[in-house]
Amino acid sequence: MSYDPFLDKSFTGEQLEKMKADEDANIIFARQDYWIKDGISLGLDRDKYYIVISAVEEFLNKAEPKLKKTIPGIKRADPEIEAKVIAEIEKERNESESGLGMIFG
């Protein structure tokens, strides 16, 4: 998810032009805010991982089918689980930001 093909120096100009025209190649997760959390750290199913992607709806609509092709069995969580995961990530972000505030005062 951290790979951006347009930053890969091994591609030639012609290859880059082809990628620009390829809709799948332009679904670049590295350019979005995302978090991957294991279920156990969230108090949820220990055998699952949760991916939260903060992006515009247009990106998400294209990304979901690509994720389903790439990761067999992936599916969107139920709204209740989704809300819990997002709330936990927000809580961690707020705690992190306030911690930096205390350091740099």
C-alpha positions in Angstrom: 0.0 0.0 0.0 3.0 2.3 0.4 4.1 1.9 -3.3 3.6 4.8 -5.7 4.6 3.6 -9.3 5.0 7.2 -10.4 7.9 7.7 -8.0 9.6 4.5 -9.2 12.7 5.7 -11.1 13.0 2.4 -13.0 10.1 3.3 -15.3 10.8 5.1 -18.6 8.8 8.0 -19.9 6.8 5.7 -22.2 5.9 3.3 -19.4 4.8 6.2 -17.2 2.6 7.5 -20.0 0.9 4.0 -20.3 0.4 4.0 -16.5 -1.3 7.4 -16.6 -3.9 5.9 -18.9 -4.4 2.8 -16.8 -7.2 3.4 -14.3 -6.0 0.7 -11.9 -2.5 2.1 -11.9 -3.9 5.4 -10.8 -5.5 4.0 -7.6 -2.5 4.8 -5.4 -3.0 4.1 -1.7 0.3 5.7 -0.8 -1.2 9.1 -1.7 -4.0 8.6 0.8 -4.1 8.6 4.6 -4.7 5.0 5.7 -4.3 2.9 8.8 -4.0 -0.8 9.2 -5.0 -2.1 12.7 -5.1 -5.6 14.0 -8.4 -6.7 15.6 -6.9 -7.6 19.0 -5.5 -4.0 19.5 -9.0 -2.7 18.9 -10.8 -5.2 21.2 -12.2 -7.0 18.1 -11.7 -10.3 16.4 -8.1 -11.3 16.9 -7.9 -13.0 13.5 -8.8 -9.9 11.5 -7.1 -6.8 10.3 -8.9 -3.5 9.6 -7.9 -1.0 7.0 -9.2 2.5 7.3 -8.7 4.8 4.3 -9.3 8.5 4.5 -10.0 9.6 1.0 -12.5 11.2 -1.2 -15.5 9.1 -2.2 -14.4 8.9 -5.9 -11.1 7.2 -4.8 -12.9 4.9 -2.4 -15.3 3.7 -5.1 -12.4 2.8 -7.3 -10.2 1.4 -4.6 -12.7 -1.1 -3.1 -12.9 -3.3 -6.3 -9.1 -3.2 -6.6 -8.7 -4.3 -2.9 -11.1 -7.1 -3.5 -9.1 -8.3 -6.5 -5.8 -8.0 -4.6 -6.9 -9.4 -1.1 -9.2 -12.4 -1.3 -11.9 -12.3 1.3 -11.7 -8.6 2.1 -15.0 -6.9 2.7 -16.3 -3.8 4.3 -17.0 -4.1 8.0 -20.5 -3.7 9.4 -21.4 -0.1 10.2 -21.1 -0.8 14.0 -17.6 -2.2 13.7 -16.6 0.5 11.2 -17.6 3.2 13.7 -15.7 1.5 16.5 -12.5 1.2 14.4 -12.7 4.8 13.2 -13.3 6.1 16.8 -10.3 4.2 18.1 -8.1 5.6 15.4 -9.3 9.1 16.1 -8.7 8.6 19.8 -5.1 7.4 19.1 -4.5 10.4 16.8 -5.8 12.9 19.4 -3.7 11.3 22.1 -0.7 11.4 19.9 -1.2 15.1 19.0 -1.7 16.1 22.6 1.4 14.2 23.5 3.4 16.2 21.0 1.8 19.4 22.3 3.2 18.6 25.8 6.7 17.9 24.4 6.9 21.1 22.3 4.5 23.1 24.6 
